[in-house]
Amino acid sequence: MPLPSEIDVAIIGAGAAGLGAARALENSGLSVIVLEARDRVGGRGHTIMASPEVTFDLGCGWLHSADQNSFVEIAGRLNFEIDKTRPPWREQSYDKAFPSKERADFIGALDAFYDRAEDAAEELRKDGRDGAASTCLEPGNRWNPMIDAISTYVNGSELDRVSLLDMDAYEDSEINWRVRRGFGALIAAYGAPCPLALNTQVTLIDHSGPRLRIETSRGTLSASKAIVTVPTNLIADESIRFHPPLPDKVDAARGLPLGLADKVTLALDRPEALPKDGNLRGATMRTAMGAFHLRPFGQPCIEGFFGGRFARQLEDAGDGALAAQSIDEIAGLLGNDFRRRLKPLAESRWAHDPFARGSYSHALPGHAGDRAVLAAPVDGRLFFAGEATSPDFFSTAHGARDSGERAAGEVLDSRRRD
């Protein structure tokens, strides 16, 4: 789409938040454009065909809290099949890798940690204080490194960098479904009607004059209002500059960094030997470890998950390091024979993606309140959305989409007051 010289509402970012905002403004009578730096929509939601037999979500893959997830209704409307198979996270498929007695002991320790965290958050909230989630680990518990590993998948970060109040604020109904054709594919279909300008990187939003002046890689446009939906790391790094500066927004973004959760998929020869939608994790007693989903949707593959500092180390090691680590770990759990049966197909490297620089936000200890600071409008002209601005569904695609809808509502309210 050609870049207009003037527009009523410019939306920066065509991830779930930007698309949610654009869809909410469809019948408003306002002229709208979504400015996207990438050559595609979806942001951190992206589905690929890793092979003719394997659909792979490089980013978000689960409809978390599906009973409250706005994408469930959207999927139905767009004829995307939803798979309600129970997630394999708490299930164990290979007792050889993680004997059932030890598995039960670990689950008990994990549940006890979350119980302590909930109680501690309640006490801290009374005093207006916050702390690191790691303070709720039981000293000396043998499972602490693995509990920390779970945090790297859930929060994208180890517990010492996660706000206790923020972790407690997340709403989890423990109902998790999937989109058979891919969550990224659903987000792209949802965004198909939106007015888009792809390959358009925004570098400056000048709000010093009566209208906003937005500088992009494809030229400059003037807008009455703007909705900024880019990931927090881009705001924190000032990849998009504001004039006059918005130090409160930059500071809030720095308090809400994107953690890292990477995924890899491996083709599996003779897949029928492994269970469909099984789980594989070893009792390795370390945080630097992967977790593996066996034959998702019954596909002939294994998906691996790595998070936190370990995922960053693997990304920094270069292309193929995630796959190589996965094959080593799976062979260590199931036998060296499996090396010959596994072939790398695709992997995500979100920290090295210039338009993401991470996977999803977590609040640093003491920064749980930064989500509200980041979400607050500025001068009735600048509005902010994205998963990091969601008070209780942060780190999710539906939290992002819903925040875009919220920001669009704020735009309409401000128009009525103008």
SEBA-922097 format. One record per residue: residue in three letters; x, y, z of N, C-alpha, C, CB in turn. Coordinates in steps of 0.02 Angstrom, whole numbers, plus 50000, padded with zeros to 5 digits. Glycine has a CB too. Layout:
BEGIN
alaXYZXYZXYZXYZ...
END
This chain:
BEGIN
met500434994050000500005000050000500445006250000499525000050062pro500295011249958500695017349959500625020950026500475022049901leu501135024650044501135028250107500755034950097501855029450132pro500215035950135499855042250128500245047950159499155041750160ser500115053950138500455059650169500105061850234500485065650120glu499455060550237499075062350297498595056750314498685068950286ile498485055750379498055050350403497755052450470498445043550410asp497165049750486496885051150552497255047350607496135049350554val497335040750596497655036650648498185032250616497125032250685ala498805033050640499355028750619499475023550675500005032950605ile499485017350655499615011950703500305009150687499065006250699ile500745009150737501425006850726501494999750750501935011550761gly501584995150703501654988050719501054984050698501784987150792ala501164978750658500614974450634500634967650668500654973650558gly500814967550732500724961550772499994961150795501194961550832ala499854956750841499164955750864498864962250891499134950250917ala499264966250926499004972550955498814977550900499524975551002gly499274978550852499134983250799498534981150756499734984050755leu498484974650743497924972150703497274972750743498044964850683gly497304971550809496714972350851496464979550851496864970150923ala496934984250853496744991250851496434993050784497354995750864ala496744990750730496484992350663495794989350652496964989750609arg495694983150674495034980150665494504983750706495044972650685ala494694986250765494214989750807494024996550779494504990650877leu494444999350734494315005950705493995005450635494955009950700glu493834999350614493604998250545493015002550525493424991050536asn492515003150568491895006650550491845013350586491285002350566ser492415016250603492415022350643492355028650600493045022750684gly492455027950535492475033850491493145037250489491955038750513leu493635034650526494305037450527494735034050475494615036950597ser495185037850445495685034750401496235031750444495965039950349val496435025650428496895021850470497425018550425496525016550512ile498035018250449498545014150416498965010750470498985018550369val499165004550456499605000850501500295000650469499324993550514leu500785003350504501475003850480501864998050510501795010650498glu502134993750467502474987750490503174987350459502074981450472ala503684986350502504374986050478504514979650439504854986650536arg504174974250457504294967950423503934967650356504074962050468asp504064962150320503704961050256503094956650266504174957950205arg502864955950328502284951750344501944954550406502494944350354val501334952250419500994954050481501104948550533500224955050469gly500894949850594500914944750646501414945850701501044938250615gly501944949650686502444950950738502744944450764502134954750795arg502674943350830502944937350861502484931350855503094938750934gly501974931950813501554926250794501674924650721500804927650807his501994918950707502184917550637502194910050626502874920750620thr501774907750580501734900650562502104899450497501004898350557ile502494894050495502814892050432502674884650421503594893350434met502764882450359502774875350344503504873250347502454873650273ala503704870250403504404868250412504594862650364504534866050484ser504094858750344504164853550293503464852450266504494846850321pro503384848550211502704847350186502244844050237502734842950125glu502534840950289502134837450339502104840950406502414830550349val502464846450415502534849450481502364856850479503244848450509thr501814858650513501634865650525501954867850590500854866650526phe502294873550589502684875550647502564882850664503444874250635asp502374884150726502314891050750502974893150780501744891650803leu503304897750746503944900350771503864904350835504274904550718gly503284907450843503134911350903502564908250942502974918650885cys502074912350959501514909851000501184903950967501004915451013gly501024898951007500724892850980500114890451017501224887550978trp499994893251077499444890851120498944896451133499724888251186leu498304894551132497764898951153497724898351229497084897151118his498144902151264498154901851337497504904651366498764905651366ser497304901951425496664903951455496124904151402496734910851491ala496054898451368495634898151308494904899951322495664891351278asp494674898951384493984900651400493884908151404493784897451466gln494434912051405494384919351407494764922551348494664921951472asn494964918451300495404920751247495004923151186495884915051226ser495094929451168494704932451114494844929251047494834939851110phe495414925951039495564922750975495164916350964496304921250971val494864913651016494454907651008493844909250965494234904851076glu493504914750981492924916750941493134918750871492554922650975ile493704922050865493954924050799494104917850757494594928450807ala494414912750788494564906550752493934903350725494934901650798gly493404903350765492774900550742492484904350684492274900450799arg492534910950687492264915150634492644914150569492294922450655leu493304912850574493714912150514493824904850494494384915450526asn493454900350526493484893250509494174890150519493264892150437phe494494892050574495114888850595494944883650648495624894050622glu495144877550635495004872050682495414872950746495154865150649ile495084872150803495414872450868495494865350895495024876950917asp496104863850917496254857350947496244858151023496944854650922lys495814854251056495724854951128496084849351167494994854951146thr496544846051133496934840751167497294843751227497444837651118arg497284840151282497614842351343498354843551330497514837251400pro498624849251353499344850451343499764845051378499534857351369pro500354843751352500754838351380501214840551438501174835351327trp501164846951458501664849751503501724845951568501514856951517arg501154843951597501184840551661501164832951654500614842851705glu501144830751592501124823551580501834820951568500654821851520gln501934814651579502594811651567502504805451524502944809951634ser502864805351468502784799951420503324794651427502784802651351tyr503894796651454504454791851457504724791551528505004793851407asp504494786551566504714785951635505464784651640504334780451670lys505744781851586506464780551586506844787151593506674776951521ala506594792451560506924798851563506784802551628506714803151504phe506194801351655505994804951717505514800351754505654812051700pro505774795851797505354790851831504754794151865505764786951882ser504184790751863503554793651886503574795951958502994788551878lys503934792452001503974794652071504334801352077504334789352113glu504894802052040505254808352041504844813852008505924807652005arg504494811951955504064816851921503544819651969503724813651860ala503224815252008502714817452056503024822052109502374811452089asp503634820352130503984824452179504124831352152504634820952201phe504334831652088504474838052056503834842252050504784837051987ile503294839152027502664842852020502434845552087502114838351989gly502524841652139502344843952206502754849952227502434838252257ala503404849752212503834855452229503654861652189504574853652217leu503474860652125503284866252082502634869452107503204863852009asp502144865252124501514867952150501604871552216501004862252158ala502034868852258502174872052323502504878852313502614867552367phe502944879352263503264885752247502734890952228503774884952191tyr502274889052184501764893852163501304895752221501354890952105asp501164890952266500764892552325501124897752369500604886152366arg501774896652380502154901452420502174908252386502874898952432ala502254908252320502284914552283501624918452289502434913252209glu501074914952285500424918252292500344921352361499854913252279asp500534917652413500484920352481500944926352491500644914952533ala501554925652465502044931052473501824937352436502734928852447ala501534936552377501294942352339500734945952376501044940052269glu500304942152408499754945152446500034949452503499284939752473glu500544946952537500844950652592501214956852567501324946252631leu501584956152513501954961852485501484967352462502394959552427arg500924965152432500444970052405500164974452461499874966452368lys500064971552520499804975352577500274981052596499694970752637asp500924979752589501424984752609501674989052551502014981252641gly501394987952491501604991752433502314990152412501554999052448arg502524983952424503204981952406503184976652351503574979252468asp503754974952326503834969752275504484966052289503824972752202gly504604960552255505224956852264505324952152206505224953052330ala505874948752205506024943952152505664937352167506784942752146ala505404934352115505054927952123505504922452151504754925752057ser506154923252140506634918252164506644917652239507324919852139thr506404922852275506404922652348505914917352375506214929452377cys505474914852331504984909852353505224902752341504324910952316leu505824901952314506114895252309506294892852379506744895152262glu506164886552392506324883652458507074882352462505914877152470pro507424885352509508154884452513508344877052515508424887952575gly508804875352470509064868552469508634863352434509164866352538asn508054865452407507624860552373507964858052309506924863552356arg507994851652301508354848652245508064850652177508364841152252trp507424852652178507084854152114507134861452094506354852152118asn507464865552134507494872752118507754874252048507924876252169pro508294871052025508524872551957508004871051904509154868651942met507624865651913507104864051863506504868751868506864856851872ile506344871051929505814876051936506024882451900505654877452011asp506654884151906506914889951871506884888951795507634891451892ala507004882751773506944881251701506234882351677507164873951687ile505744880351717505044881451699504914888951690504554878551753ser505204893051734505124900351727505404902851661505464903951785thr505944899851637506234902351574505764900951516506904899051561tyr505344895751520504854894551467504244899051477504634887151466val504024899851539503404903651554503524911151550503144901851623asn504064913451581504204920651585504744922951537504414922451655gly505104918151506505664919951464506274922051503505454925451417ser506254921051569506794923351612506824919151675506714930751629glu507424918751705507494915551769507144919651823508234914551786leu506984916451878506564919351930506884925351965506394914151981asp507544925851963507874931451997507744938151962508614930252003arg507504937851900507354943951862506604944851850507724943751794val506194941251888505474941551879505144944551941505184934551864ser504724949651931504354952751985503844947852014504004959151962leu503844947152080503364942752113502654945152103503524942152187leu502544951752110501874954452102501624953552030501854961852121asp502064954551982501874953851912501704946651896502434956351866met502124941951919501984934851907501314932851937502544930551937asp501154935651995500514933952028499924937051992500534936352100ala500044942651957499484946151923499254942451860499704953151904tyr499674938151832499494934751770498894930151782500094930651742glu498394930551738497794926351745497874920051704497164930251723asp497844914351736497914907951702497344903451722498594904651718ser496894902251675496334897751689496524890451681495744899451643glu497144889251658497414882551647497034878651593497384878651712ile496694882451550496374879451490496774881951430495604881451484asn497104877451396497564879251341497404874951280498294878351363trp497224878251225497064874951162497554877151108496324876351140arg497504874051050497934875750994497544876750930498464870350984val497854880050883497564881150817497894876250768497644888650793arg497504871950738497794866550698498204869250639497244862050672arg497984874550607498354877450550498884882350572497874880850503gly498954883450637499464887850663499174894350690499964889450610phe499404896350750499164902550781499374908550738499434903150853gly499994908350713500224913850671499804914550608500944912750651ala499584908850580499144909050521498474912150538499044901950493leu498214910750598497584913750620497664921350627497354910650686ile498204923550657498314930750666498364934150598498954932050707ala498714931050551498774933950484498094934450449499254929750441ala497684929250456497014929450426496584934850459496674922550433tyr496654935650524496284940850561496484947750535496424940250637gly497124948550518497364955050496497284956450422498074955750513ala497044951550384497004952250311496624958450288496684946150282pro496074960550321495704966450296496034973150314495014966350324cys496564973150354496844979350380497224983250326497294977950439pro497184989850327497584993950281498314994050304497305001250277leu498754991050265499444989850286499944993450243499594982550285ala500494995650274501084997850238501664993650266501225005650247leu501834988350229502374983950251503054986850233502304976950220asn503584983850261504264986350248504334993850263504474984850175thr503984995950315503955003050333504165003750406503245006050321gln504785005250418505055005650485504995012750512505785003350486val504655013550568504575020150599505185021550642503925020350642thr505465027550633506065029450671505945035350718506625031250623leu505455039550704505335045450745504585047150746505745051550720ile504335048750805503665051550812503745058450845503195046850855asp503645063550805503715070450829503025072950848504045075050774his502935074050913502275076350936502325083450964502005071650991ser502785087350936502885094250960502405099150928503595096450945gly502115097450871501675102050835500945100250842501855102250763pro500505103750807499785102350811499595095450784499395107650773arg499995092750737499895085950713500535081950723499685085950638leu500465075550728501045071150735501415070650669500835064150760arg502075070850672502485069650612502855063150623502975075650599ile502735058350580503005051550588503505050250532502435046250588glu504125049350551504655047850502504735040350496505315051150523thr504755037950433504815030850420505355029650367504145027850396ser505515023350356506005021650305505745022850234506205014250311arg505095024350228504805025650162504535032750156504235020750149gly504745037050201504525043950198504175046050261504075044950139thr503905052150259503595055150319502845055950307503915062050334leu502455054850361501745056150356501515060050417501345049650349ser500955063350409500645067250463500035063450488500465074350438ala499945063350554499375059850583499075063950639499585052850608ser498425062950648498095066150704498255062450769497325066250693lys498265055750765498405051650824498805045550803497745049450859ala499145042550852499535036550838499455031550894500275038250827ile499445025150876499445019650924500105015850915498825014850915val500505015850967501165012650965501105005650996501705016951002thr501275000550957501184993650981501824989550978500644990250940val502394992850969503014989050959503244985951025503564993650931pro503664980651022503914977451083504304982251127504354971551065thr504304980951192504614985451240505364986451227504534982751311asn505704981351203506424982151192506584987451140506734975551170leu506134988451091506254993651041506155000651071505774992650981ile505665001251117505565007751151506145008951199504885007851189ala506345003851235506895004551284507545006351249506994998051323asp507665003451190508285004951153508225011451112508444999151106glu507625014451114507485020651076507595019651002507915026351102ser507415013750978507415012550905506885016850872507275005050890ile506345018150909505865023250889505955028950939505115020550889arg506135034850914506235040650957505605044850959506835044850932phe505515048051016504965052751024505255059751033504515050851085his504935064651001505125071651010504495075751024505515074350948pro504475079151082504935078851138504995071751167504715083751192pro505545070451202505645063751230505095061851279506325063351265leu504995055351287504515052651336504895048051384503935048651300pro505265051051431505685047051476505285042051518506075051451522asp504665043751537504265039051577504115032751537503615042451599lys503985033451472503855027551430504485023351422503575029751361val505045026651410505665023051400505855019251465506235027851380asp505775022551522505935019351586505465013451599505885024451643ala504825014351584504345008851594504525002951549503625011251579ala504705004351487504894998951441505514995351466505025001851370arg505974998951495506574995851522506424991451583507095001051541gly505894993151619505674988951675505274982851653505264992951721leu505114982551588504714977051560505084973851501504014979551538pro505694971451512506074968851455505754962451427506794967451475leu505904961051364505684954751335506154949251358505654955151258gly505864944051388506254938051401506344934251336505914933651454leu506624928351341506764924551280506524917451288507524924551265ala506104915251241505874908351237505904906351163505144907451266asp506364902051147506474899851078506214892851066507214900351059lys506044891451004505774884950985506164882050926505024885450967val506184875550923506504872050867506074866050850507244869950886thr506054864250787505704858150767506174853650729505074859750725leu506134847150744506564842050714506124836750680507024838750768ala506274835250618505934829750585506114823250620506114829450508leu505614818850627505694812550663505554806650616505234812250725asp506064802650606505984796550567505654791150610506664793950539arg505224787050580504844781850616504474784850677505324776150639pro504064789750665503734793350721503264789050762503364799250695glu502994783750731502484779750766502754776550830502224774350720ala503414776350838503694773450899503614778050960504434772050888leu503444784250949503344788951004502614791051007503794795150995pro502374792851067501664794651074501504801451043501474794751148lys500894802051019500644808450994500544813251053499984807450954asp500764819451044500684824651095500944822451163499944826651101gly501544819651162501864817651225502354822851249502214810951216asn502584821951309503064826551339503704822851355502774829851403leu504264826251347504904823251363505334828451399505264820551299arg505524826751459505974831051497506354826551546505584836851535gly506984827751553507374823651598507434826751667508064822551570ala507544822551718507674824951786508414826951790507494819451840thr508584832351756509284834151747509554838551802509374837551682met509114841451844509324845651900509734851751877509724841651950arg509564854551820509904860651800509394865151764510514859151754thr509554871551763509114876351731509234876651656509204883351761ala509864875751635510034875951564509844869351532510794877351554met509204868851513508954862651484508354864151440508754857551540gly508204859551395507624860251352507034856051377507794858351281ala506454857551350505864853351359505614851651290505304857051402phe505314845751282505164843251215504444840751210505644837651195his504124842751156503444840751140503484835551084502994846951119leu503284829451099503334824051051502724824051005503394817251087arg502854824050941502334823350889501724827850900502114816050885pro501834834450903501254838950909500764837950851501484846250911phe500124837550868499594836050820499704829250785499544841650767gly500144825150812500294818750779500784819450721499674815650755gln501074825350713501544826550657502194822650669501684834050649pro502554821150615503184817350621503764821850641503344813850555cys503724824650702504244829350725504254829650801504114836350696ile504774832650827504834834350898504984841750902505394830050934glu504604845350945504734852450956505134853151021504074856450960gly505634857351019506034858851078505924866051100506774857651065phe505984867151165505884873751194506474875451239505214874151235phe506744881451231507294883851271507154891051291507974883251233gly507334892851353507184899651375507744902751415506564899651415gly507654909251428508094912951473508814913551448508104909651538arg509274913651495509984914751478510244909151433510404915151542phe510014903051444510254897451403510044898351330509994890851431ala509424900451319509204901651250509624907051218508454903551249arg509784912151256510204917551229510894914951209510274923351279gln511184910651252511834907751235511794903651170512084903251293leu511254899851163511184895751103511084900151041510594890951111glu510684905451048510604910050991511274913050971510104915551008asp511644915251021512284918551008512784913750975512574921351072ala512684907250986513124902250956513014901450881513034895450990gly512464904150856512334904250784511784899550762512954902350748asp511614900150698511084895950669511244888550680511004897350593gly510734884750699510814877550708510994875450778511334875150661ala511174880250822511384878250889510794875550930511694884250925leu510204878450921509624875850957509464868750936509014880350944ala509504867350872509374860650847509894855750872509354860550770ala510534857650870511064853250893510994851650967511754856450880gln510824856751007510714855551079510124850851090510604862151116ser509594851751052509004847451058509174840251043508444849851011ile509534839150989509714832250970510144829151024510074832150902asp510614832951052511044830351106510624828351166511564835551126glu510154832651185509744831251245509284825351233509344837451265ile508964825151175508504819551161508884812951158508124820651094ala509474812951127509884806851125510094804751195510504807951080gly510234809751237510414808151306509844805051345510654814451340leu509234806851328508644804251363508394797651334508094809351363leu508404797051268508094791351235508594786451204507624793751183gly509234788251205509734783751176510044786651114509424777051161asn510664785051103511044787951048510774786150980511764785751053asp510384780750977510064778650914509634784250884509634772550927phe509364788550927508904793750904509244799050862508554796950963arg509894799750868510244804750828510104803750753510994804450841arg510114797550731510014796150660509294797450637510194788950645arg508834797750686508124798450669507884805650670507714794350717leu508324810350688508144817350696508504821650645508294819750766lys508124826250616508414830850565508144837850578508234828450492pro508594842850584508364849650597507924852250539508974854250606leu507374855550558506934858550509506924866250514506224855850517ala506784868750574506734876050582506814877850655506064878750554glu507034884050668507084886350737506964893850739507784884650766ser506734896250796506644903450806507264906250840506014905050847arg507394912650827507954916150859507714923250873508614916150814trp507254923850921506904930150931507354935650957506334929150979ala507864934050996508304939351021508684942750965508804936451072his508814938950911509174941650854508704944550800509614936350823asp508054944350812507574947450767507594954950780506854944450776pro507784959150731507864966350745507224969950764508164969650685phe506644966950746506014970350760505654967250820505574970050699ala505994962850857505724960050918506224960650975505524952650908arg506824957750964507364957751013507184954051077507554964951030gly506744949151070506534945051126505864941951111506504949251190ser505584938451160504964934651149504354937851179505044927751176tyr504344938951245503774942151277504004945151343503194937151289ser503614949851368503844954051424503754950651491503474960551423his504204952451537504114951051608504314957451644504534944751632ala504014958551702504214964451742504804962551786503624967051784leu505304966851787505854965951834505594967051905506434970851818pro505924964251955505714965452025505664972952040506204962052074gly505104974852068504984981852083504664985752027505624985052100his504514982451970504264986051911503574983551888504754985351855ala503204980251932502544977651912502084983351890502224973751970gly502164989251919501734994851901501894998051834501785000051954asp502434995851803502634998951740502154997251682503334996851721arg501774991951688501294990351635500784995951627500944983551649ala500524998451683500035003851681500355010251656499725005051750val500985011451674501335017551651501425017251575502035018151686leu501615011451549501715010751477501065011451439502045004051461ala500515009151468499865009151434499535016051432499405004251468ala499745020551476499385027051482499465031351420499645030851544pro498915034351395498965038851337499365045151354498255040851314val499615048451302499995054651310499645060151270500735053751286asp499415065251305499155071351272498555070051226499715074551233gly498205064551238497625063051195497785061651123497145068651199arg498435060551108498645059451038499075053251029499015065551013leu499435051451081499855045451077499575040151123500585047151097phe499475034251095499165028751133499625022651127498445027051106phe499595018351177500075012851180499715006251192500595014051236ala499915001151154499624994451160500184989351152499054993351108gly500004983051157500484977651154500424973251215501204980351147glu500664967051210500584962451266500854965251332500914955851251ala501384969251328501694971951389501244976851425502354975351372thr500724979451391500264984251423499654980751453500044989451373ser499594974251443499024970551470499124969451545498924963751434pro498634971051587498734970251659498744963051683498204973951696asp498424958551646498374951651671498464946251619497714950751704phe498494948151555498614943251502499244945051462498014942751454phe499724948351495500364949951464500704943451442500824954051512ser501144944051395501534938551366501114934051320501834934251421thr500494936051305500064931951261499834936051201499464929351300ala499664932351147499404935651087498724938651099499384930651029his498294935251138497634938151149497674944251195497154932851178gly498154944151243498254950151283498464956051240498784948951336ala498884954751190499084959951143498494962351102499634957351096arg498114957751073497544959651032497044963851071497194953451003asp496894961551132496404965051174496654972051191496264961051238ser497314972751201497594979451217497524984151157498334978851238gly497584981351096497484985451037496774987951032497654981550975glu496304983751049495594985651050495484991051103495144979551063arg495804990151161495744995251214496015001951190496124992951277ala496605001951158496895008251134496455011551081497595006951106ala496155007451038495695010250987495105013751021495445004750940gly494855010751075494315013951113494535020551142494075009351168glu495155020951165495415027251192495475032551138496105026051225val495665030451078495685035051021494995037951008495965031550958leu494495033751005493815036050991493565040651046493345030050983asp493715038951109493515043251165493835050151158493705040051234ser494475050351140494825056751134494545060851075495585055651126arg494345057451022494045060950965493405064450986493915056050906arg493015061151027492385064051050492495070151093491975058751088arg493075070251128493235075951172493565081651134493685073551228asp493845080151075494205085351036493725090951014494545082250974
END
